C-alpha cells in the first residue's frame, strides 16, 4: 500500500490574521449608524476569523476534499442502508412550489403539498401492508416511540393500561429498549437461538402467566439485526396477540423487503420506516431524517394530529379533530422536503420495479458474504438478507487483531468501514450492508481489500494495529474522546489562537 | 487468554465474587473487561441498597457499549468502589483488585455454592 501523507488541516481560526478582510464594503453614502448605541452591547470576544476570500474558499474546498461520503466511495455501513440518493430527488425538493411554502400557510393554499404527503402515505401503505401511515416522526427512534405511544393509548382505551412490559430480542438495536423506557415501560430481553432466530421456546415461556398479562408489546426487527429473516414471524405475532400484546416491527431493515414482502401481512400491528435509509432521503448532515410509521386499523383512532386524509368528497385535508389522538409528535407535518424526495424516489422507481430494490440489496449482500466467507466466518450458516454479519474472532484469538483493527485498516484502502461490534451478541462483529446501488466491480474491489487485510492480519498484524496511517489523523483515542470530551476551540485572551 | 483466578466464584454474566466471612466483593471479570474494551463510565448503587440475586446493581459503559452488571447473590451493599468515579480504567487494568465494583453483606453465604468455579467459568468463555 503506498503511504499517502496528508497534512493536518488548520482550523479557520488558525488562518485568521488580524485586520484581514474577505470583501471590501463600499464607502457608506448614507448617514452612519452607531451600531454599539443601536444594538447595545456588541461583543468583542467572538474571535470571528479574519481571512481573505481566496483563502476562505480554499479552506472549505480543501475540507470538502477530505470528506468521505457515498458520492466519493463505497459506504458499507451495516444497518444504515447507505444507498445512493438520486440527484433528481434534490431537483424536485428545490422546486419553488415546494421549497418556498411555509408551514404556517393556510392549509387551503397548499393542495399540492398535501397531495405529495398523501401520495407518499398511499405508496408506503401499499409497500408495507399497513392501513394507515403518518409521516410525522422525525427519525427512526422517534417512529419507534410514536408506535409505542399508539400501543399504550390502545391498551389504555381497552382498560388494559396495566400492561407494563415490552419484550425485545437481545439482538435489537439499542434504540428499542430506549424507546420503551422513554414510554415508561419495563424491558424484558428475549434470547436469540443458535440459528439466529427469536428463541420461540423462550418467548413462549416469557408469555406464560403474569408475563402474558403484562406484555404491552413485542418490538421485533425483521429482518433482524443479524441480517436474517425471521422465519417464525407469523407464529410469533400470533403468540403475542393471543395474550393481548401488540407487535411492533422495527423497519430499519425494510430495504430487504421492499416490493417483495410486507410486514403488514406478517401479523405486525405497526412499524416504523426510515425514509433516510430505505427511501433515499439523505442521512445525517445532508438532511433531517424521517421515521414514518404504519399501523393497522385498530390503532388508527390514536394517530398523531394532523392526520392527512381524504375527506368524503375526496379532497385531501389536514384533520386536527381527533378526540383519541396521542397529540402531536412533531411540529406541523414532519420533514416535508424529505417527503418530496421520497415521493420522487418512489415514483421514479415505479411500482413495477420496486422489488428490484430488495432483490439487488439481498443479492449484493450475499455476494459479499460468499466472497468473504473463507476469510471472515459468517455468524450464521445460511443466506443473509440485505446485510451480512461476519466475525473476526479467529484473528483476535490467533493474531491479536480485532474487528476494529480491520475496520481501521479499511480506511487506508480507501473505504468507509462497515459497522463493527453490532449486534453485540456476535463476537468481533463486522456488519456489511452494500445496498442495491453498488456495481459488482465495486463489491469485488472491496472484497479484494478485505481479503488483503485478512492476509495482513496474519502476516503483519502491526499494520492493522497502527491503522489508519494514510489519513489526516491516525488511530484516534476513543476512550479519551469519551472521558475527556472537548469540542471547543480555545482562544487565548489575545486575538491570537492557541493550540490546546 | 483471559485471567480467571482460582478461589473466586463466577457467573454466566461475567461477574466474579470473593467471599470473606459474610462480605462478598463483586466485580466484572477480565474476560468481560476485554470484551467491553476501554471502560469510560461506571454506575454504582448507593450503600444500603438491598439486592436480590440477579438484580442489576449498576452498569459499565465502554466505548463500544453499555452493560448492566448483576448481583450474583443476595445481600446489602456495604461499600462501593468510589475510585471508579474518576478512574474507570481500573476495571480494565485490575479487574479482580482495584477495579472491584461493590461489597455486599450477604444474606446467606451458602448462596455462592451455586455459582461457577474458576474451572467452570474458564470452560464457559472458551
Interface residues (C-beta under 8 A of the other chain):
Chain A: X421 X424 X427 X478 X479 X482 X483
Chain B: X35 X38 X40 X41 X63 X64 X65 X88 X89
